[in-house]
Amino acid sequence: MKSVLYVEASPRKSRSASIEVARAFTDTLMATAPGLRIDVLDVWNTPLPEFDGAVLQAKYAGLEGRERTDDEIAAWRRISALGDRFKAADLLLFGIPAWNWSIPYKLKHLIDVVSQKDVLFTFDERGLNGLLTDRRALCIYARGVDYGSGSSFEGWDHQKPYMETWLRSIGVTMVDTIIVEKTLMGPDADGRSREAACEQARGLARRLANWERAG
């Protein structure tokens, strides 16, 4: 493995469970895979284009086969640049806290921006064709409660299903998952869950260190 794109979606930084587990993964990976490059895309500190005006017109120019104006070309260049960061990575790493049973709005903003025709997918008579078919992803989900079978929140999880659906849409089907949960159930439960998730992350990093995508 040569390159990782780490999408950091928590604004809590030093207090964040998803960031703590992601760092356990990346620290182990870097120690095991010399020369690895990690591109950090912090959605809270990365300017993301608003999807209106020239950007929106550029999108429809691409869908309609119309030549883009100079303003539209300049606006679309920002979208393509973000998409290129995904294309450059062998592994897509996401640290994702649960917000209202789903994902933070800043992460949704990023996904809405890069999920465009000829950026991360194509569209033809066959349907949607993801362009990242030879990449892997690791999603680290942090939750304050337990969404598991038999819990009072069973069926409330729109965090993991959303991410897995989106990843499939851009062609990523090799997806690993680490869940750190019960982070709101007191310091003991929080600490145990973080420790177990960090250990799982370290083990996965050691297994993936020498993985190479096709091509």
N, C-alpha and C positions, 0 to 999 in steps of 0.2 A: 504494500500500500504506500502510495506516494503523497496523497493529498486528502485532507479532510476539510469540509465546510461545516463549521460549528455555528448553528443558529441558536443564539441565546435569547430566550423569550421571557425571562423573569427580570423585573426591575429591582428585586430585593437584594441582589448581589451577594454580599457576604452571609446573609441569613437564608439564602435560597437553597432548598433541598435539591432542586433539579440542577442547579449550578454545581453544588457540592459533588453530586454523583457524576456529572459530566466531567468535572476536573479529575476525579479519580480515574475515569476512563482515559482521558487525554494524557494525563501524566504517565500512566502505565504504557500507553501506546507509544508515546515519544521515547520512553526509556527502552522499549523493545524494538522499535523500528527507527533506527538512526536515519536522519535526513528527511523525516516526515515533515510536511508543511501543513500547518493548521491555519485556515482563514476564518477568523471570528467575525460573524455578522450579528452584532447586537442590535436587535430591532428597536431598542429604546434609544440608541445613540447613532443610528444610521438614518440619514434623511431618505425617506421613501416618497416617491412621486405621488402626488394626488392624481387620481384617475379621472381626470376631466379635461376639458379644453383640448389642446393640441394632442395630448396623449390619447384621449378617447377617439379623436378624429383619426389619428395614426393607426389605432387598432382597427377601425372600420375600413380604412384604406387597404390594409392588409387582407381583411376578410373579403373585400369587394374586388380586389385586384387593381385598385386605383393607384396611380403614382402618387407618392407622398410629397407634400410641399416641404420647403426648407424648414419651416417651424415644426412640422410633424416629424421630419427626420431627426431633428435635434431632440425633440421630446422622446421619441422612441429609442434613441441611443441610450438613454438612462435606463429604460426597461431592459434592453438587451444586455447592458453592462451587469445588471443584477443577475440576469439569467446566466450569463457567462460564468459567474462565480459558482453556480450549481453545476454547470457542465464541466468545469475544471476539476471537480472533486471526484475522488474514488468513493468516498464515504460521506454521506450526509448525516450529521449528528444534530439532533434537536433536543434541547432542554426545555421542557414545556410544563409550566404550572397549570393547574385546572382553575379556570375562572368561570363561575356560573355554569359548571358542568361541561364546559367546552374549553376553547383555547383563548389566550389573551388577544385583544383586538389588534394589537400591533403585529402579532404573528399573522393574523388573518389578513391584515393590510399587505404584508409582504407576499403572502400566497396569492392574493388577488392581483398584485402587480406582475408577478413573474409567470402566472399561469396563462400564457398567451400563445396563440398559434405561431409556429415557427420560432418560438423562444424555448419552451419546454415540451411542446407537443405539436404534432401536425393533425390536420383533420381532412379526411377525404371520404370516398364512398365506403371505405371500411369502417369509418367512425373515427374515434379519438385514438391517436397513435403517439404514445409517450416517447420522448427522445432520450430518456436516461435509463434505458433497459439493462445496461451492464453495470449499474451502480448498486451499492448497498445503502441502507439507512439504519440508524439506531435512534429510536425515540425513547427518551427518558421522561416519564410522566410523573409529576408530583401531585398528590391529592391530599386534601385534608382529612378525608374519610375513606372508608372502604366501599368500593362499588361492587364487590364480588357477590357471587351467588349466595342468596340467603340473607344478605345484608339489607338494612332498611333503605339503602340507596341503589339497590340492584335495578338496572335498566336506566339509570340516570346518566350514564357515561356517554357524552358526546365529544369527548376529547380524543380518545384512542380511535374510535370508528371514523371520525372526520379525517384524522391524519392518514390513516391507512387507505381510505378512499382517494384522498388527494395524491398520495404517493403512487398508487396504482395508475392514476390518470396521467402521470408524467413518466410512467414506465418502470417505476421502482417496485419490484416484487420481493426482493430479498430484504426483509425488514426484521430487525431484532428489537425487542422491547424490554425495558427495565422499568418497574413501577416502584416508587417510594410513596407510601400512603400512610394514613392516620397521623399526618403531621400536625393536626389540630387536636389530637387526643392526649396531649400532655407531653412533657419532655422525655419521659421514659419511652413511650410508644414511638415518638418522633425519632429519638436517638437510635432505637433498635432498628427501625425501618431504614433510616439513612445508612447505618452500618452495614446492614444486609445488602442494600442496593449498591453501595460502594464496592463491596466485595464481589458482587456479581459483575459490576462494571470492569473491575480489574481483571477478572477471569476472562471476560469476553474480549478485552483489549489484547490479552496475550494470545488468544486464539485467532484474532483477526489481523495481527501485526503483519503477517506475511501474505495476506490475501491480495490477489491481483485481479483486477477486472479484465475481461476479455478485450483484446484490441489495445 
